[in-house]
Amino acid sequence: MSRFSVAKDCVLDSLESIVAELLHAKQKFRKRNLWNVRNPFRAKSKEDQMVVWLTGARRGAWKDYVSGEAGDAIDLVAYGLKGHVDHSSRMAAVEWIEDRFHIRTMDK
């Protein structure tokens, strides 16, 4: 297994707590197994702007309907940490996940 796949599995196993922590989501509004959240990196709005899929084949995927940005579970963590997704933020996300779940200290 690759470093990214192990990190992604950890995110998926703790998806709801990570969304709450990184995106400051306080309430979950379930509509077709989605968590609608406000984007913490955008000016406050009365409308939910992002969705995170909680179940199914897309579990962990997200989309910001204002900017059109979207991604998988690793990108979700990258966006939650940095406010954007690129190679650097993805690597920071993997390192954050490894630290959070103590993956670096595990035996191979």
MOPAC internal coordinates of N, CA, C and O (Angstrom, degrees):
PM7 1SCF
backbone

  N    0.0000 0     0.00 0     0.00 0    0    0    0
  C    1.4491 1     0.00 0     0.00 0    1    0    0
  C    1.5226 1   109.71 1     0.00 0    2    1    0
  O    1.2310 1   121.34 1   -37.94 1    3    2    1
  N    1.3009 1   115.04 1   142.06 1    3    2    1
  C    1.4546 1   119.73 1   179.03 1    5    3    2
  C    1.5203 1   110.69 1   -82.22 1    6    5    3
  O    1.2310 1   121.66 1   -16.40 1    7    6    5
  N    1.2920 1   114.43 1   163.60 1    7    6    5
  C    1.4569 1   122.21 1   177.49 1    9    7    6
  C    1.5380 1   110.40 1   -56.83 1   10    9    7
  O    1.2310 1   120.73 1   137.31 1   11   10    9
  N    1.3414 1   116.21 1   -42.69 1   11   10    9
  C    1.4600 1   120.89 1  -178.96 1   13   11   10
  C    1.5220 1   111.85 1   -67.18 1   14   13   11
  O    1.2310 1   119.99 1   140.00 1   15   14   13
  N    1.3262 1   117.63 1   -40.00 1   15   14   13
  C    1.4658 1   119.31 1  -178.25 1   17   15   14
  C    1.5254 1   111.28 1   -69.09 1   18   17   15
  O    1.2310 1   119.89 1   142.59 1   19   18   17
  N    1.3158 1   117.81 1   -37.41 1   19   18   17
  C    1.4715 1   120.50 1   176.67 1   21   19   18
  C    1.5242 1   109.56 1   -65.22 1   22   21   19
  O    1.2310 1   120.37 1   135.15 1   23   22   21
  N    1.3275 1   116.90 1   -44.85 1   23   22   21
  C    1.4693 1   120.83 1   179.32 1   25   23   22
  C    1.5195 1   110.62 1   -62.72 1   26   25   23
  O    1.2310 1   120.14 1   136.87 1   27   26   25
  N    1.3153 1   117.34 1   -43.13 1   27   26   25
  C    1.4678 1   120.93 1  -179.61 1   29   27   26
  C    1.5239 1   110.95 1   -62.59 1   30   29   27
  O    1.2310 1   120.12 1   137.70 1   31   30   29
  N    1.3241 1   117.38 1   -42.30 1   31   30   29
  C    1.4660 1   120.70 1   177.68 1   33   31   30
  C    1.5280 1   111.05 1   -60.00 1   34   33   31
  O    1.2310 1   120.18 1   140.13 1   35   34   33
  N    1.3172 1   117.27 1   -39.87 1   35   34   33
  C    1.4676 1   120.99 1   178.18 1   37   35   34
  C    1.5205 1   111.23 1   -63.77 1   38   37   35
  O    1.2310 1   120.46 1   138.43 1   39   38   37
  N    1.3267 1   116.72 1   -41.57 1   39   38   37
  C    1.4663 1   120.50 1   178.15 1   41   39   38
  C    1.5260 1   109.90 1   -63.15 1   42   41   39
  O    1.2310 1   120.50 1   134.74 1   43   42   41
  N    1.3109 1   116.65 1   -45.26 1   43   42   41
  C    1.4603 1   119.74 1  -178.64 1   45   43   42
  C    1.5237 1   111.83 1   -63.70 1   46   45   43
  O    1.2310 1   120.44 1   145.41 1   47   46   45
  N    1.3309 1   116.76 1   -34.59 1   47   46   45
  C    1.4634 1   120.18 1   178.86 1   49   47   46
  C    1.5302 1   112.46 1   -68.96 1   50   49   47
  O    1.2310 1   120.13 1   154.09 1   51   50   49
  N    1.3343 1   117.35 1   -25.91 1   51   50   49
  C    1.4741 1   122.18 1  -177.92 1   53   51   50
  C    1.5245 1   111.09 1  -123.62 1   54   53   51
  O    1.2310 1   120.47 1  -148.26 1   55   54   53
  N    1.3134 1   116.71 1    31.74 1   55   54   53
  C    1.4550 1   122.09 1  -170.56 1   57   55   54
  C    1.5305 1   113.70 1   -54.88 1   58   57   55
  O    1.2310 1   120.25 1   130.77 1   59   58   57
  N    1.3175 1   117.12 1   -49.23 1   59   58   57
  C    1.4617 1   119.12 1  -174.40 1   61   59   58
  C    1.5240 1   112.37 1   -65.54 1   62   61   59
  O    1.2310 1   119.65 1   140.87 1   63   62   61
  N    1.3169 1   118.27 1   -39.13 1   63   62   61
  C    1.4675 1   119.13 1   179.36 1   65   63   62
  C    1.5324 1   110.99 1   -70.96 1   66   65   63
  O    1.2310 1   119.98 1   147.07 1   67   66   65
  N    1.3175 1   117.65 1   -32.93 1   67   66   65
  C    1.4679 1   120.63 1   178.16 1   69   67   66
  C    1.5234 1   110.55 1   -70.06 1   70   69   67
  O    1.2310 1   119.99 1   138.64 1   71   70   69
  N    1.3225 1   117.61 1   -41.36 1   71   70   69
  C    1.4700 1   120.37 1   176.72 1   73   71   70
  C    1.5206 1   109.91 1   -61.47 1   74   73   71
  O    1.2310 1   120.60 1   136.37 1   75   74   73
  N    1.3226 1   116.45 1   -43.63 1   75   74   73
  C    1.4716 1   119.91 1   179.68 1   77   75   74
  C    1.5238 1   110.97 1   -62.79 1   78   77   75
  O    1.2310 1   120.30 1   138.11 1   79   78   77
  N    1.3182 1   117.04 1   -41.89 1   79   78   77
  C    1.4585 1   121.14 1  -177.39 1   81   79   78
  C    1.5245 1   112.68 1   -72.20 1   82   81   79
  O    1.2310 1   120.12 1   128.48 1   83   82   81
  N    1.3100 1   117.37 1   -51.52 1   83   82   81
  C    1.4588 1   120.48 1  -172.46 1   85   83   82
  C    1.5204 1   114.10 1   -80.46 1   86   85   83
  O    1.2310 1   120.21 1   147.34 1   87   86   85
  N    1.3207 1   117.20 1   -32.66 1   87   86   85
  C    1.4603 1   120.07 1  -178.60 1   89   87   86
  C    1.5224 1   111.93 1  -103.55 1   90   89   87
  O    1.2310 1   120.84 1  -174.77 1   91   90   89
  N    1.3260 1   116.00 1     5.23 1   91   90   89
  C    1.4644 1   122.32 1   177.85 1   93   91   90
  C    1.5242 1   112.13 1    55.50 1   94   93   91
  O    1.2310 1   120.99 1  -144.85 1   95   94   93
  N    1.3206 1   115.71 1    35.15 1   95   94   93
  C    1.4544 1   121.24 1   179.66 1   97   95   94
  C    1.5188 1   108.81 1   -77.17 1   98   97   95
  O    1.2310 1   120.59 1   -54.07 1   99   98   97
  N    1.2981 1   116.48 1   125.93 1   99   98   97
  C    1.4522 1   120.71 1  -177.00 1  101   99   98
  C    1.5277 1   112.57 1  -100.96 1  102  101   99
  O    1.2310 1   120.67 1   146.48 1  103  102  101
  N    1.3103 1   116.32 1   -33.52 1  103  102  101
  C    1.4510 1   119.12 1  -179.90 1  105  103  102
  C    1.5155 1   109.43 1  -127.93 1  106  105  103
  O    1.2310 1   122.06 1   -33.05 1  107  106  105
  N    1.2918 1   113.66 1   146.95 1  107  106  105
  C    1.4579 1   120.02 1   178.97 1  109  107  106
  C    1.5212 1   108.24 1  -103.99 1  110  109  107
  O    1.2310 1   120.74 1   -55.41 1  111  110  109
  N    1.2913 1   116.19 1   124.59 1  111  110  109
  C    1.4534 1   121.10 1   175.23 1  113  111  110
  C    1.5113 1   106.59 1  -111.76 1  114  113  111
  O    1.2310 1   121.33 1   -71.74 1  115  114  113
  N    1.3067 1   115.05 1   108.26 1  115  114  113
  C    1.4593 1   118.24 1  -177.30 1  117  115  114
  C    1.5239 1   109.94 1   -88.19 1  118  117  115
  O    1.2310 1   122.20 1   -60.34 1  119  118  117
  N    1.2987 1   113.38 1   119.66 1  119  118  117
  C    1.4581 1   121.74 1   172.34 1  121  119  118
  C    1.5144 1   104.56 1  -133.71 1  122  121  119
  O    1.2310 1   120.32 1   -69.19 1  123  122  121
  N    1.2808 1   116.99 1   110.81 1  123  122  121
  C    1.4612 1   121.16 1  -178.86 1  125  123  122
  C    1.5195 1   112.02 1    53.28 1  126  125  123
  O    1.2310 1   120.84 1  -136.18 1  127  126  125
  N    1.3278 1   115.99 1    43.82 1  127  126  125
  C    1.4642 1   122.24 1   176.78 1  129  127  126
  C    1.5293 1   113.63 1    64.74 1  130  129  127
  O    1.2310 1   120.64 1  -146.81 1  131  130  129
  N    1.3229 1   116.39 1    33.19 1  131  130  129
  C    1.4574 1   122.51 1   177.16 1  133  131  130
  C    1.5151 1   109.62 1  -113.10 1  134  133  131
  O    1.2310 1   120.53 1   -28.07 1  135  134  133
  N    1.3137 1   116.60 1   151.93 1  135  134  133
  C    1.4595 1   121.50 1   170.16 1  137  135  134
  C    1.5193 1   105.19 1  -110.80 1  138  137  135
  O    1.2310 1   120.46 1   -67.29 1  139  138  137
  N    1.3255 1   116.73 1   112.71 1  139  138  137
  C    1.4577 1   122.12 1   178.41 1  141  139  138
  C    1.5167 1   108.37 1   -87.96 1  142  141  139
  O    1.2310 1   120.21 1   -55.31 1  143  142  141
  N    1.3326 1   117.20 1   124.69 1  143  142  141
  C    1.4584 1   121.26 1  -178.63 1  145  143  142
  C    1.5193 1   110.12 1  -134.18 1  146  145  143
  O    1.2310 1   121.40 1   -24.22 1  147  146  145
  N    1.3081 1   114.93 1   155.78 1  147  146  145
  C    1.4623 1   120.28 1   173.49 1  149  147  146
  C    1.5165 1   108.55 1   -82.46 1  150  149  147
  O    1.2310 1   120.66 1   -37.32 1  151  150  149
  N    1.2918 1   116.34 1   142.68 1  151  150  149
  C    1.4578 1   121.74 1   179.13 1  153  151  150
  C    1.5281 1   108.89 1   -75.11 1  154  153  151
  O    1.2310 1   119.41 1   -64.24 1  155  154  153
  N    1.3265 1   118.72 1   115.76 1  155  154  153
  C    1.4636 1   120.57 1  -177.45 1  157  155  154
  C    1.5278 1   113.34 1   -70.82 1  158  157  155
  O    1.2310 1   119.91 1   169.44 1  159  158  157
  N    1.3161 1   117.78 1   -10.56 1  159  158  157
  C    1.4574 1   121.59 1  -179.16 1  161  159  158
  C    1.5283 1   112.34 1   -98.83 1  162  161  159
  O    1.2310 1   120.29 1  -173.00 1  163  162  161
  N    1.3077 1   117.05 1     7.00 1  163  162  161
  C    1.4571 1   122.19 1  -179.87 1  165  163  162
  C    1.5297 1   108.19 1  -122.02 1  166  165  163
  O    1.2310 1   120.87 1   -26.77 1  167  166  165
  N    1.3047 1   115.95 1   153.23 1  167  166  165
  C    1.4589 1   119.72 1   177.62 1  169  167  166
  C    1.5235 1   109.36 1   -53.12 1  170  169  167
  O    1.2310 1   121.30 1   -34.27 1  171  170  169
  N    1.3101 1   115.12 1   145.73 1  171  170  169
  C    1.4679 1   119.09 1  -176.45 1  173  171  170
  C    1.5181 1   111.20 1   -59.82 1  174  173  171
  O    1.2310 1   122.11 1   -38.67 1  175  174  173
  N    1.2951 1   113.56 1   141.33 1  175  174  173
  C    1.4474 1   121.66 1  -179.41 1  177  175  174
  C    1.5148 1   108.12 1  -137.82 1  178  177  175
  O    1.2310 1   120.94 1   -24.18 1  179  178  177
  N    1.2921 1   115.80 1   155.82 1  179  178  177
  C    1.4656 1   119.76 1   177.26 1  181  179  178
  C    1.5256 1   111.44 1   -77.80 1  182  181  179
  O    1.2310 1   120.84 1   165.07 1  183  182  181
  N    1.3075 1   115.99 1   -14.93 1  183  182  181
  C    1.4636 1   120.63 1  -177.50 1  185  183  182
  C    1.5222 1   111.07 1  -100.29 1  186  185  183
  O    1.2310 1   120.99 1   -36.89 1  187  186  185
  N    1.3193 1   115.72 1   143.11 1  187  186  185
  C    1.4587 1   119.81 1   171.25 1  189  187  186
  C    1.5133 1   107.70 1   -69.46 1  190  189  187
  O    1.2310 1   120.76 1   -42.10 1  191  190  189
  N    1.3127 1   116.15 1   137.90 1  191  190  189
  C    1.4501 1   120.23 1  -173.21 1  193  191  190
  C    1.5179 1   113.46 1  -115.41 1  194  193  191
  O    1.2310 1   120.34 1   160.97 1  195  194  193
  N    1.3182 1   116.96 1   -19.03 1  195  194  193
  C    1.4556 1   120.75 1  -177.64 1  197  195  194
  C    1.5168 1   109.58 1  -124.76 1  198  197  195
  O    1.2310 1   121.23 1   -28.45 1  199  198  197
  N    1.3174 1   115.26 1   151.55 1  199  198  197
  C    1.4586 1   120.22 1   171.49 1  201  199  198
  C    1.5174 1   108.79 1  -128.41 1  202  201  199
  O    1.2310 1   121.42 1   -31.92 1  203  202  201
  N    1.3351 1   114.90 1   148.08 1  203  202  201
  C    1.4582 1   122.61 1   174.37 1  205  203  202
  C    1.5168 1   106.60 1  -126.38 1  206  205  203
  O    1.2310 1   120.50 1   -52.53 1  207  206  205
  N    1.3200 1   116.64 1   127.47 1  207  206  205
  C    1.4624 1   120.59 1   178.51 1  209  207  206
  C    1.5161 1   109.00 1   -77.53 1  210  209  207
  O    1.2310 1   120.58 1   -51.68 1  211  210  209
  N    1.3320 1   116.50 1   128.32 1  211  210  209
  C    1.4570 1   122.37 1  -175.83 1  213  211  210
  C    1.5234 1   113.55 1   -97.81 1  214  213  211
  O    1.2310 1   120.02 1   158.66 1  215  214  213
  N    1.3052 1   117.56 1   -21.34 1  215  214  213
  C    1.4643 1   120.38 1  -176.49 1  217  215  214
  C    1.5226 1   109.67 1  -139.87 1  218  217  215
  O    1.2310 1   121.60 1    -8.19 1  219  218  217
  N    1.2915 1   114.54 1   171.81 1  219  218  217
  C    1.4527 1   120.78 1   173.94 1  221  219  218
  C    1.5171 1   113.78 1    79.72 1  222  221  219
  O    1.2310 1   121.37 1    11.16 1  223  222  221
  N    1.3017 1   114.99 1  -168.84 1  223  222  221
  C    1.4605 1   121.48 1  -176.18 1  225  223  222
  C    1.5271 1   112.59 1   -64.33 1  226  225  223
  O    1.2310 1   120.12 1   156.43 1  227  226  225
  N    1.3160 1   117.38 1   -23.57 1  227  226  225
  C    1.4677 1   121.06 1  -178.42 1  229  227  226
  C    1.5258 1   112.43 1   -96.60 1  230  229  227
  O    1.2310 1   119.36 1  -170.62 1  231  230  229
  N    1.3158 1   118.83 1     9.38 1  231  230  229
  C    1.4673 1   122.17 1  -178.36 1  233  231  230
  C    1.5328 1   110.40 1   -48.25 1  234  233  231
  O    1.2310 1   120.98 1   -53.19 1  235  234  233
  N    1.3232 1   115.73 1   126.81 1  235  234  233
  C    1.4548 1   121.42 1   179.14 1  237  235  234
  C    1.5174 1   113.97 1    93.09 1  238  237  235
  O    1.2310 1   120.16 1   164.57 1  239  238  237
  N    1.3233 1   117.30 1   -15.43 1  239  238  237
  C    1.4641 1   120.14 1   176.86 1  241  239  238
  C    1.5298 1   108.76 1   -73.62 1  242  241  239
  O    1.2310 1   120.89 1   -24.59 1  243  242  241
  N    1.3289 1   115.90 1   155.41 1  243  242  241
  C    1.4560 1   120.41 1  -179.28 1  245  243  242
  C    1.5174 1   109.93 1  -144.44 1  246  245  243
  O    1.2310 1   121.19 1   -18.58 1  247  246  245
  N    1.3321 1   115.34 1   161.42 1  247  246  245
  C    1.4543 1   120.86 1   176.42 1  249  247  246
  C    1.5185 1   108.96 1  -150.45 1  250  249  247
  O    1.2310 1   121.23 1   -44.29 1  251  250  249
  N    1.3221 1   115.25 1   135.71 1  251  250  249
  C    1.4616 1   122.49 1   172.29 1  253  251  250
  C    1.5212 1   105.93 1  -100.09 1  254  253  251
  O    1.2310 1   120.30 1   -66.13 1  255  254  253
  N    1.3212 1   117.02 1   113.87 1  255  254  253
  C    1.4527 1   120.52 1  -174.34 1  257  255  254
  C    1.5242 1   113.29 1   -76.18 1  258  257  255
  O    1.2310 1   119.41 1   165.12 1  259  258  257
  N    1.3113 1   118.72 1   -14.88 1  259  258  257
  C    1.4630 1   120.88 1   177.02 1  261  259  258
  C    1.5277 1   110.23 1   -79.47 1  262  261  259
  O    1.2310 1   120.43 1   128.71 1  263  262  261
  N    1.3297 1   116.78 1   -51.29 1  263  262  261
  C    1.4686 1   120.79 1  -176.41 1  265  263  262
  C    1.5233 1   112.87 1   -89.35 1  266  265  263
  O    1.2310 1   120.49 1   157.99 1  267  266  265
  N    1.3279 1   116.67 1   -22.01 1  267  266  265
  C    1.4548 1   120.68 1  -175.71 1  269  267  266
  C    1.5188 1   113.25 1    87.11 1  270  269  267
  O    1.2310 1   120.30 1   177.49 1  271  270  269
  N    1.3474 1   117.04 1    -2.51 1  271  270  269
  C    1.4599 1   119.91 1   178.68 1  273  271  270
  C    1.5198 1   109.77 1   -65.84 1  274  273  271
  O    1.2310 1   120.94 1   -33.76 1  275  274  273
  N    1.3216 1   115.80 1   146.24 1  275  274  273
  C    1.4615 1   121.41 1  -179.05 1  277  275  274
  C    1.5203 1   107.80 1  -157.70 1  278  277  275
  O    1.2310 1   121.25 1   -14.52 1  279  278  277
  N    1.3260 1   115.22 1   165.48 1  279  278  277
  C    1.4531 1   118.43 1   177.87 1  281  279  278
  C    1.5054 1   112.03 1   178.52 1  282  281  279
  O    1.2310 1   121.74 1     9.87 1  283  282  281
  N    1.3294 1   114.27 1  -170.13 1  283  282  281
  C    1.4607 1   121.39 1  -179.86 1  285  283  282
  C    1.5226 1   109.64 1   -96.29 1  286  285  283
  O    1.2310 1   120.52 1    13.45 1  287  286  285
  N    1.3137 1   116.61 1  -166.55 1  287  286  285
  C    1.4699 1   121.69 1  -175.96 1  289  287  286
  C    1.5289 1   112.32 1   -64.78 1  290  289  287
  O    1.2310 1   119.64 1   142.24 1  291  290  289
  N    1.3207 1   118.30 1   -37.76 1  291  290  289
  C    1.4660 1   120.88 1   177.67 1  293  291  290
  C    1.5253 1   109.69 1   -65.90 1  294  293  291
  O    1.2310 1   120.56 1   137.20 1  295  294  293
  N    1.3333 1   116.53 1   -42.80 1  295  294  293
  C    1.4598 1   120.41 1   177.60 1  297  295  294
  C    1.5255 1   111.49 1   -63.72 1  298  297  295
  O    1.2310 1   120.41 1   145.98 1  299  298  297
  N    1.3271 1   116.82 1   -34.02 1  299  298  297
  C    1.4644 1   121.01 1   177.52 1  301  299  298
  C    1.5253 1   110.41 1   -61.59 1  302  301  299
  O    1.2310 1   120.23 1   135.09 1  303  302  301
  N    1.3190 1   117.17 1   -44.91 1  303  302  301
  C    1.4648 1   121.10 1   177.90 1  305  303  302
  C    1.5284 1   109.80 1   -66.10 1  306  305  303
  O    1.2310 1   120.25 1   136.83 1  307  306  305
  N    1.3282 1   117.13 1   -43.17 1  307  306  305
  C    1.4668 1   120.86 1   178.88 1  309  307  306
  C    1.5187 1   110.63 1   -58.63 1  310  309  307
  O    1.2310 1   120.85 1   134.92 1  311  310  309
  N    1.3236 1   115.97 1   -45.08 1  311  310  309
  C    1.4631 1   119.93 1   179.73 1  313  311  310
  C    1.5255 1   110.58 1   -66.28 1  314  313  311
  O    1.2310 1   120.35 1   138.12 1  315  314  313
  N    1.3154 1   116.94 1   -41.88 1  315  314  313
  C    1.4565 1   120.68 1   179.34 1  317  315  314
  C    1.5206 1   113.10 1   -62.93 1  318  317  315
  O    1.2310 1   120.42 1   147.56 1  319  318  317
  N    1.3203 1   116.81 1   -32.44 1  319  318  317
  C    1.4671 1   121.02 1   179.93 1  321  319  318
  C    1.5219 1   112.83 1   -83.32 1  322  321  319
  O    1.2310 1   120.00 1   138.83 1  323  322  321
  N    1.3253 1   117.60 1   -41.17 1  323  322  321
  C    1.4680 1   121.90 1  -169.77 1  325  323  322
  C    1.5210 1   115.18 1  -114.59 1  326  325  323
  O    1.2310 1   120.14 1   161.49 1  327  326  325
  N    1.3378 1   117.33 1   -18.51 1  327  326  325
  C    1.4613 1   119.33 1  -177.69 1  329  327  326
  C    1.5133 1   113.95 1    84.33 1  330  329  327
  O    1.2310 1   120.39 1  -174.19 1  331  330  329
  N    1.3167 1   116.86 1     5.81 1  331  330  329
  C    1.4609 1   122.22 1   176.08 1  333  331  330
  C    1.5306 1   108.39 1  -158.78 1  334  333  331
  O    1.2310 1   121.08 1   -15.02 1  335  334  333
  N    1.3133 1   115.54 1   164.98 1  335  334  333
  C    1.4589 1   120.41 1  -179.88 1  337  335  334
  C    1.5228 1   109.04 1  -122.97 1  338  337  335
  O    1.2310 1   121.03 1   -59.23 1  339  338  337
  N    1.3054 1   115.63 1   120.77 1  339  338  337
  C    1.4596 1   123.48 1   171.97 1  341  339  338
  C    1.5256 1   106.97 1  -153.23 1  342  341  339
  O    1.2310 1   120.32 1     3.47 1  343  342  341
  N    1.3171 1   116.99 1  -176.53 1  343  342  341
  C    1.4649 1   119.88 1  -176.90 1  345  343  342
  C    1.5302 1   111.44 1   -58.03 1  346  345  343
  O    1.2310 1   120.53 1   135.91 1  347  346  345
  N    1.3046 1   116.59 1   -44.09 1  347  346  345
  C    1.4652 1   121.62 1  -178.33 1  349  347  346
  C    1.5323 1   111.74 1   -63.59 1  350  349  347
  O    1.2310 1   120.50 1   135.84 1  351  350  349
  N    1.3359 1   116.65 1   -44.16 1  351  350  349
  C    1.4685 1   118.98 1  -179.48 1  353  351  350
  C    1.5223 1   111.41 1   -70.47 1  354  353  351
  O    1.2310 1   119.91 1   148.96 1  355  354  353
  N    1.3290 1   117.78 1   -31.04 1  355  354  353
  C    1.4712 1   120.14 1   175.94 1  357  355  354
  C    1.5262 1   110.84 1   -65.83 1  358  357  355
  O    1.2310 1   120.66 1   136.96 1  359  358  357
  N    1.3232 1   116.35 1   -43.04 1  359  358  357
  C    1.4677 1   119.51 1   178.23 1  361  359  358
  C    1.5257 1   110.64 1   -64.51 1  362  361  359
  O    1.2310 1   120.18 1   139.85 1  363  362  361
  N    1.3380 1   117.27 1   -40.15 1  363  362  361
  C    1.4648 1   120.94 1   176.65 1  365  363  362
  C    1.5290 1   110.04 1   -62.48 1  366  365  363
  O    1.2310 1   120.48 1   142.55 1  367  366  365
  N    1.3249 1   116.69 1   -37.45 1  367  366  365
  C    1.4668 1   120.87 1   178.81 1  369  367  366
  C    1.5213 1   110.87 1   -64.44 1  370  369  367
  O    1.2310 1   120.25 1   134.34 1  371  370  369
  N    1.3220 1   117.12 1   -45.66 1  371  370  369
  C    1.4711 1   120.37 1   179.86 1  373  371  370
  C    1.5256 1   109.91 1   -62.06 1  374  373  371
  O    1.2310 1   120.09 1   137.44 1  375  374  373
  N    1.3112 1   117.43 1   -42.56 1  375  374  373
  C    1.4666 1   120.44 1   178.70 1  377  375  374
  C    1.5278 1   111.09 1   -63.96 1  378  377  375
  O    1.2310 1   120.29 1   139.08 1  379  378  377
  N    1.3338 1   117.05 1   -40.92 1  379  378  377
  C    1.4667 1   121.25 1   177.99 1  381  379  378
  C    1.5254 1   110.34 1   -61.96 1  382  381  379
  O    1.2310 1   120.65 1   136.10 1  383  382  381
  N    1.3296 1   116.37 1   -43.90 1  383  382  381
  C    1.4693 1   121.46 1   179.68 1  385  383  382
  C    1.5257 1   109.79 1   -63.91 1  386  385  383
  O    1.2310 1   120.34 1   135.54 1  387  386  385
  N    1.3278 1   116.96 1   -44.46 1  387  386  385
  C    1.4640 1   120.68 1   179.21 1  389  387  386
  C    1.5294 1   111.07 1   -60.84 1  390  389  387
  O    1.2310 1   120.15 1   140.10 1  391  390  389
  N    1.3131 1   117.32 1   -39.90 1  391  390  389
  C    1.4652 1   120.57 1   178.03 1  393  391  390
  C    1.5318 1   111.06 1   -69.25 1  394  393  391
  O    1.2310 1   120.65 1   135.00 1  395  394  393
  N    1.3146 1   116.37 1   -45.00 1  395  394  393
  C    1.4632 1   120.77 1  -177.06 1  397  395  394
  C    1.5288 1   111.80 1   -61.35 1  398  397  395
  O    1.2310 1   120.58 1   138.82 1  399  398  397
  N    1.3145 1   116.49 1   -41.18 1  399  398  397
  C    1.4659 1   120.75 1  -176.13 1  401  399  398
  C    1.5312 1   112.65 1  -100.64 1  402  401  399
  O    1.2310 1   120.41 1  -169.88 1  403  402  401
  N    1.3151 1   116.83 1    10.12 1  403  402  401
  C    1.4660 1   123.27 1   176.57 1  405  403  402
  C    1.5305 1   112.07 1    56.09 1  406  405  403
  O    1.2310 1   121.11 1  -142.69 1  407  406  405
  N    1.3088 1   115.49 1    37.31 1  407  406  405
  C    1.4641 1   120.42 1  -178.75 1  409  407  406
  C    1.5234 1   110.16 1   -71.37 1  410  409  407
  O    1.2310 1   119.91 1   143.42 1  411  410  409
  N    1.2999 1   117.78 1   -36.58 1  411  410  409
  C    1.4674 1   121.06 1  -176.75 1  413  411  410
  C    1.5296 1   112.03 1   -63.47 1  414  413  411
  O    1.2310 1   120.64 1   153.77 1  415  414  413
  N    1.3203 1   116.38 1   -26.23 1  415  414  413
  C    1.4602 1   119.71 1  -177.19 1  417  415  414
  C    1.5281 1   112.47 1   -94.45 1  418  417  415
  O    1.2310 1   120.26 1  -179.57 1  419  418  417
  N    1.3259 1   117.11 1     0.43 1  419  418  417
  C    1.4634 1   120.16 1  -179.34 1  421  419  418
  C    1.5233 1   110.67 1   -79.43 1  422  421  419
  O    1.2310 1   121.03 1   -28.25 1  423  422  421
  N    1.3083 1   115.63 1   151.75 1  423  422  421
  C    1.4583 1   120.64 1   172.66 1  425  423  422
  C    1.5231 1   108.80 1   -70.84 1  426  425  423
  O    1.2310 1   120.68 1   -32.82 1  427  426  425
  N    1.3209 1   116.31 1   147.18 1  427  426  425
  C    1.4670 1   119.65 1   178.94 1  429  427  426
  C    1.5038 1   109.91 1   -67.39 1  430  429  427
  O    1.2310 1   120.10 1   180.00 1  431  430  429

